[in-house]
Amino acid sequence: MLNVTASTIRRDLAKLTREGNVARTYGGAVIASAEAKESTLYQRSHHARAAKNAIGRWAAAQIRTGETAILDAGTTVGSLAHHLRGRDRITVITNSITSINELADADDIEVISLGGKLRHSSQSFVGPLADLTLGRVTADRAFLGADGLHAAHGICEASPDQTRTKELIMERARDVYVLADSSKLGQQPFHAWAPVREPWTLVTDDSATDEQLEPFRALAHVDVVVVSSTVNIRATVNGLDGEMQFDPGAAGTEAGDPG
C-alpha cells in the first residue's frame, strides 16, 4: 500500500489533470491521449459531487422570484435545477433532460423544453429545432455547463451542435453564468468552442488554484465566484461541543468527468 489519504490522491489527480498528463475517468484516471472520449452523464454524475452541489446551490439563489432562466445541459446545471425545487413563480427554459426530470413535479415552476435532437451522452437537446425555439424566447439569466473552460477560447465541448446551442443561449439572456468545477478550468479536451458573451460570471469551487483562476481574474469582463464545497457541522462527542468540516461528496466522489 502507498499509505496516502484519499484527499491526497484526489489532489494529485487534479494536478496531473491540469498538467494534461492524465484524463480523469469514472473511478480513477488514465494516461492522457491525443483524442479525448466524451464520458456519459452517469459517469459525470459521480465526479466532484460536493463541488457541483455547492455551485448549483449558489447559482439557484441568484434566480429571483418572477424571473426566467435558461438552463444548459450537464450535471452541474442539473444540480442548480435540483436546488430550485420548492421555489415558485420562476420560469425555466432548458434543453436538459436532467433539469426537466428535477423539475417535473415542481408545480409552481413553469418549465419550457427546447426540444430538438437528443444527444444521448449528455442527455440534452441540440440542433436546428432547439435553436429555433431559443430564437423565440428571452431570459433574465442563463447558466451554462462546460466540458472544459479556457480564458482565451471560452467553453469547450465535444460537438459543434453543443457549442452552437450554447452561443444562442448566451445571446438570449441578460446575465450569463458559466458553472464549472475546478477540474474544468484551463482544460481543452475537445475541439468545438463557444466564445463566452461578455460580461459573464464564472462560478467554481474552492479546489481551484490561484494558477487556474488567474487567467479569468485578469479579464476585465469576467466576475469570478468561488464557492465552498464543504459545510460546517456542530456536534457533541463525549460531552465536548465542537465544529467540524464535512465534505458531503467525498465519500462517493469518483474521478471521471471531462464534461
VOTI-892711 format. One record per residue (C-alpha): y negated, z negated, x; residue in one letter. Coordinates in steps of 0.25 Angstrom, whole numbers, padded with zeros to 4 digits, always signed. Layout:
<sites>
YZXA;...
</sites>
This chain:
<sites>
+0000+0000+0000M;-0014+0003+0004L;-0019-0011+0000N;-0032-0005-0007V;-0038-0008-0020T;-0039+0001-0032A;-0054+0001-0031S;-0053+0005-0016T;-0044+0017-0020I;-0054+0021-0031R;-0066+0020-0022R;-0059+0028-0011D;-0054+0039-0020L;-0068+0040-0025A;-0074+0042-0011K;-0063+0053-0008L;-0066+0060-0021T;-0081+0060-0018R;-0078+0066-0004E;-0069+0077-0010G;-0056+0072-0003N;-0048+0069-0015V;-0048+0073-0030A;-0046+0061-0040R;-0035+0063-0049T;-0028+0054-0060Y;-0022+0043-0053G;-0028+0046-0039G;-0033+0057-0030A;-0028+0070-0023V;-0033+0077-0011I;-0045+0086-0016A;-0042+0101-0017S;-0052+0112-0018A;-0048+0115-0032E;-0050+0103-0042A;-0042+0101-0054K;-0048+0096-0067E;-0042+0083-0072S;-0038+0081-0086T;-0047+0072-0095L;-0035+0062-0095Y;-0036+0061-0080Q;-0051+0059-0081R;-0050+0048-0091S;-0043+0039-0081H;-0053+0041-0070H;-0065+0032-0068A;-0064+0026-0082R;-0073+0014-0079A;-0084+0023-0074A;-0083+0033-0085K;-0083+0021-0095N;-0096+0015-0089A;-0102+0029-0088I;-0099+0032-0103G;-0104+0019-0108R;-0117+0021-0101W;-0118+0035-0106A;-0115+0031-0120A;-0126+0021-0120A;-0136+0032-0117Q;-0134+0039-0130I;-0143+0033-0141R;-0141+0032-0156T;-0145+0045-0163G;-0143+0054-0150E;-0134+0066-0148T;-0126+0066-0135A;-0117+0077-0129I;-0105+0072-0122L;-0098+0081-0112D;-0083+0080-0109A;-0076+0071-0099G;-0071+0057-0099T;-0084+0050-0094T;-0091+0056-0106V;-0080+0053-0115G;-0082+0038-0111S;-0096+0040-0116L;-0091+0044-0129A;-0082+0032-0130H;-0094+0023-0128H;-0101+0030-0140L;-0091+0025-0149R;-0097+0014-0159G;-0111+0021-0158R;-0117+0028-0169D;-0127+0039-0172R;-0124+0047-0160I;-0120+0062-0159T;-0111+0066-0149V;-0109+0081-0145I;-0097+0083-0136T;-0087+0093-0130N;-0077+0082-0126S;-0064+0078-0134I;-0065+0065-0127T;-0078+0061-0133S;-0074+0067-0146I;-0062+0058-0147N;-0070+0046-0143E;-0080+0048-0154L;-0071+0054-0165A;-0071+0041-0173D;-0085+0037-0169A;-0090+0040-0183D;-0105+0037-0180D;-0105+0047-0169I;-0107+0061-0172E;-0098+0070-0163V;-0100+0085-0161I;-0089+0092-0153S;-0094+0105-0146L;-0081+0112-0147G;-0076+0124-0139G;-0065+0126-0129K;-0057+0114-0125L;-0055+0111-0111R;-0042+0103-0111H;-0044+0096-0097S;-0058+0090-0101S;-0055+0089-0116Q;-0069+0096-0118S;-0074+0108-0126F;-0081+0119-0118V;-0085+0133-0119G;-0093+0142-0128P;-0091+0135-0141L;-0095+0121-0135A;-0107+0127-0128D;-0111+0134-0141L;-0111+0120-0148T;-0119+0114-0137L;-0130+0125-0139G;-0132+0119-0153R;-0134+0105-0150V;-0143+0096-0142T;-0141+0081-0138A;-0149+0069-0132D;-0139+0067-0121R;-0127+0074-0114A;-0117+0067-0106F;-0108+0075-0096L;-0096+0073-0088G;-0092+0079-0075A;-0080+0083-0066D;-0090+0082-0055G;-0105+0079-0053L;-0113+0085-0042H;-0128+0082-0040A;-0131+0096-0036A;-0122+0104-0045H;-0120+0096-0057G;-0107+0094-0066I;-0094+0099-0060C;-0083+0104-0070E;-0070+0111-0070A;-0075+0123-0078S;-0088+0131-0081P;-0085+0129-0096D;-0087+0114-0094Q;-0100+0116-0086T;-0106+0125-0096R;-0104+0115-0107T;-0110+0104-0099K;-0122+0112-0096E;-0124+0115-0111L;-0122+0100-0114I;-0133+0097-0104M;-0143+0107-0110E;-0141+0101-0124R;-0145+0087-0121A;-0157+0079-0117R;-0151+0070-0107D;-0139+0073-0098V;-0130+0063-0092Y;-0118+0066-0083V;-0107+0056-0083L;-0099+0056-0070A;-0092+0044-0064D;-0093+0043-0049S;-0081+0051-0045S;-0088+0064-0051K;-0101+0063-0043L;-0102+0073-0032G;-0089+0080-0036Q;-0087+0095-0038Q;-0072+0096-0042P;-0075+0110-0049F;-0084+0122-0048H;-0091+0122-0062A;-0104+0115-0063W;-0114+0111-0073A;-0128+0108-0067P;-0134+0095-0074V;-0146+0097-0082R;-0158+0089-0077E;-0161+0078-0079P;-0148+0071-0080W;-0141+0057-0079T;-0129+0055-0070L;-0120+0043-0075V;-0110+0038-0065T;-0103+0025-0061D;-0105+0015-0051D;-0094+0020-0042S;-0103+0031-0038A;-0108+0030-0024T;-0122+0032-0019D;-0118+0044-0012E;-0113+0050-0025Q;-0125+0046-0033L;-0136+0050-0023E;-0136+0065-0025P;-0138+0062-0040F;-0149+0052-0038R;-0156+0062-0029A;-0158+0071-0041L;-0171+0068-0048A;-0166+0073-0061H;-0153+0064-0062V;-0153+0050-0066D;-0140+0042-0060V;-0134+0031-0069V;-0123+0023-0062V;-0115+0014-0072V;-0106+0003-0068S;-0091+0005-0071S;-0088-0010-0070T;-0090-0021-0081V;-0093-0036-0078N;-0083-0045-0086I;-0085-0060-0087R;-0072-0068-0086A;-0068-0083-0085T;-0056-0085-0075V;-0051-0099-0073N;-0063-0105-0079G;-0072-0097-0070L;-0082-0087-0077D;-0086-0074-0069G;-0089-0060-0070E;-0080-0048-0064M;-0082-0033-0064Q;-0071-0025-0071F;-0069-0010-0070D;-0063-0006-0083P;-0058+0007-0078G;-0052+0002-0065A;-0038-0002-0070A;-0036+0012-0075G;-0045+0021-0067T;-0038+0033-0061E;-0044+0042-0051A;-0044+0056-0056G;-0056+0064-0062D;-0063+0076-0058P;-0069+0077-0072G;
</sites>
